[in-house]
Amino acid sequence: MRVFASMMTFAFFLSGCAPGHLMVREGDLQALEQRIDEQEQRMELLANEQASMQSALLASQEEVLRALQAVSTQQAELYTRQREWESFIRSTRLQVKDSENTELFEVQLEPFATVNADKQVVGSIENVYLAPPGIVLPARIDTGATTSSLDARHVQRFERNGERWVRFTIVNPDDDSEIVLERKIVRNVRIIQAIQDEAERRPVVELGVTVGKTTQTAQFTLSDRQHLEFPILIGRNILMDIMVVDVAQTNIAPPVLPVELTVPGEAP
């Protein structure tokens, strides 16, 4: 490119000696050379970016292929286990034949999971009693949730006697009236949602809750659930070790209201 620019300079110099030809200044030629250099740099940068994009696409394709291979392997393992289980079931049927008749004996297998008689069986949807404020609310039973959640609106944090407290509102589904509660904050959790870039900090409080015949003091994360169908989500912190969920049924364990329910952390 430098040789070409020099040749162009010499050509313009010669053409300047003949009448009727355009004279080009040396400064214009330098500007032209600079623009040519800039374009070469841009082309080189674009080529590097294209190469990087191709490498990234190849890497993504390799990851997708590895994931598909893993899924295929898992499916093959599941199919093999299913065949082994079917063979095991067939082998448990013992047939004893004598000279007069044929009798079929079935071997009783131990169930994979047993339910203790002292555990409360609940459905996927239940009405629960919450105290305070002493109302019944519909709840979704979710074994996938670690901590239970409560629909709380107008959440305001404040201090009382050097401790962290929170004031919030619960909507009574019977008459849509708002009930204001004040509870001491037990801890805070950070929730990351797909629609938000930053984690949301939510308070956790203790409330008394009755599910079926079981009454206990449990932790609830306060969150705005008005866009959801159920104001309460019952998680594993309430269900663990004392309840069994039958997802095929709903409203099979109405709350048995306690005679007296004392919840620590209530405002004096």
N, C-alpha and C positions, 0 to 999 in steps of 0.2 A: 504493500500500500504506500509506503514511503517512496519507492521507486516510481510508482505511478504518479504521485504528487509532484515529484521532481520533473518528470517528463512533461506533465501538464504545465509546469512553470516555464520550462524551456520553450514549449510550443507557444504559450501565450506571449513569451518574450519575442519570439520570431514574428508572430502575427502582429505584434505591436509596431514592427518596423515597416510593415506594408500599409499603405493608406487604405482607409475604409474598413479596417479591422478594429475590434474592441480591445482596449488596453486594460489589463487586470493588475491591480495593485498587489504588492507582496503581502500586505495585511489581510486582504481578502482571501488569498491562498492559505494563509496560516489559519484563518477562521474555518475554512473549508476542511483543512486537515484535522482540526480539533473536532469538528462535527463528525467526521468519518471515524475518528478514534472513539468518540462517545457511542456511536452506533455499534461499533465492534464490541465495546464493553457491554452494552445492553444485550446484544445477541449472545454473548458468552454467558451473561447472567441468566437469560431465558433458557439457554441450553442446560445450565446447571440445575435450574428449578425443574425443568422437564425430567431430567434424570432422577432427581430426588423423588418426584411424584411417581415415576415409574417404579422406583425401588419400594416406595410405601405401598403401592398397589400390589406389587408382587408379595410383599410381606403379609398384607391383609388376606390375599388369596390363600397363602400357605396356612394362616391361622384358621380360616374357614374350613380348609380341607382337613386340618388336624381335628377340628371340632366335629366335623361330620364323621370322621373315622372313629372318634371316641363314642359318638352316639351309636354308630353301627355296632361297635364292640359291645356296648351296654345292652343293646337290643338282642344281640346274639347270646349274651350271658343270661338275660332274662328268659329267652326262649328255652335255653338249655335247662335252667332251673325249673321252668314250668313242666318240661318233659320229665325231668327227674321226679317232680312232685306227683305227676299223674301216674308214673310207674310205681311210686311208693304207695299211693292209694290203692291201686289195683292189687299190689302184692299183699295188702292187709286183709283182703277177702280170702279167707281160707275155706276150701271146699273139701269136706270129708265124705267119702262114698263107701258104702258097704254093700252087702249082697241084696238088701231089701229096699232101701231108700237112699236118697241124697239129702243131706242137710247142709245148709249154708250158715256159716258162722261169720259174724262181722266183729272185727276187733275195734273196740272203742278207743279212739285216740284222745289224748289230753288236749284241751283247747289251748290255743296260743296265748290267749289272755283271759284272765278271770276277773270278775267284778266282786269285790267284797260286799257283803250284805250291809255293812255299815256306811257305805258310800252313797251319797245323794246322786241320783240320776237326773240329769237336766236335758232339755232339748236345745236346739240351735237358737231358739228365741224364747225368752222368759220375761215375765214381769218380776221386778225386784223392788224391795222396800229399801229406801234410802233414808238414813237418819244421822244427823239432821239433813233435810228439813222435815222428815216424816211423811214422805209421799211415795207412791208407787209409780215406777217408770218402766216402760218397755226397754228391753236390753237385748243386744246381740251377743251371743256366747261365742267367743273366738279363742280357740286353743293356740292360735298362732301369735297372739298378742302377749307380750311379756307382762305389761302393766295395764290395768284397767283404765278406761278413759271416761270422762264425764263432760257433757256439754255445758260449758260455762261461758257466760257473756259479760261484757263490761268488766273485765278483769283488771283490778288495780292493786298494785303492791304497796305496802306501807310497813312501818315499824311499830311494834308495841312492846314496851318494856325491854328494849334492846334486841328484840327478836323479829324475824321476818314473818310477816303475815300477808294475807291476800284477801281482798274483797271481790266477790263475784256474784252473778245472778243466775238462778236456775228457773226455767220456765215450767210451770205446773201444767201437764198436758190435759188435766180435767177442765180447767177454765182459762188457760193461757195467761194466768197471772204470773208475775215475776216475784221470785223469792230471793232476797239478798242474804248471803251467808258470808261469814268471816272465819277463816281458818288459818292456823299456823302452817307455814310452808315447811314440809319435811325435807324436801330436796328439789333440785331442778333437773330437768332433762333437756337435751338438745335434739330437736327433730329436724331432719333434712328432708325436704319435699322436692319432687321433680320440677315443680313450677317455680321454685325459689333458688336463688344462687347461694344464699347464706342460711345457716342453721337457725331455727327458731327456738328460743329458750322458753320452756313452759314450766310452771310450778306444779309440784305434786303435793297433795294434801291427804289427810286421813279422814275417812267417813265410815260410819256404820252401815253395813249392807246385809240384807237378808235375801238369800236365794233358796227357795224351797223351805226346808226346815233348818237350814244352816245360817247362823248369824255370826258375823265376825267384823272386826275393824280392819279395813283394807286401804291401800293407797290408790289414789286416782290422779291421773294426769288431767289437768284442766285444759280444755281445748274447745274451740268453736266448732260444734258439730251440727249446726242448724241446717247445713246443706246435706246432711246424712239422714237416713231413715230413722235411726234409733239414737236417742240422746245418751245412752250408756253402752259402753263396750266392756264386757266382762272378760278379763284376761286370765292368764295362768296363775297370777299371784292370788287369785280368789279360788280357782278351781283345783289347784295342785293338791294331791293326796286326799282330798275330801269329796270330790265330785267326779262324775263320769258323764261325758256328753254323748247323747244319742242324736246325731245330726239329722236323722230321719224324722224326728218328732219336734213339736213345738208346744210351748205352754203346758208342760206336763208336771211342773213343780211350782205351783203358786206359792208365794211367800207366806210363811206362818209367822205372823207378827209377834215379836218378842214382847214380854210383859214390861221389861225395862231395858233400855239400851243406853249404855254410857260410853261416850266416845271421848278419848283424850284429845286435848288441843282445842276444845270448844271455848269460845270467848266467854269470859266471866260476865 
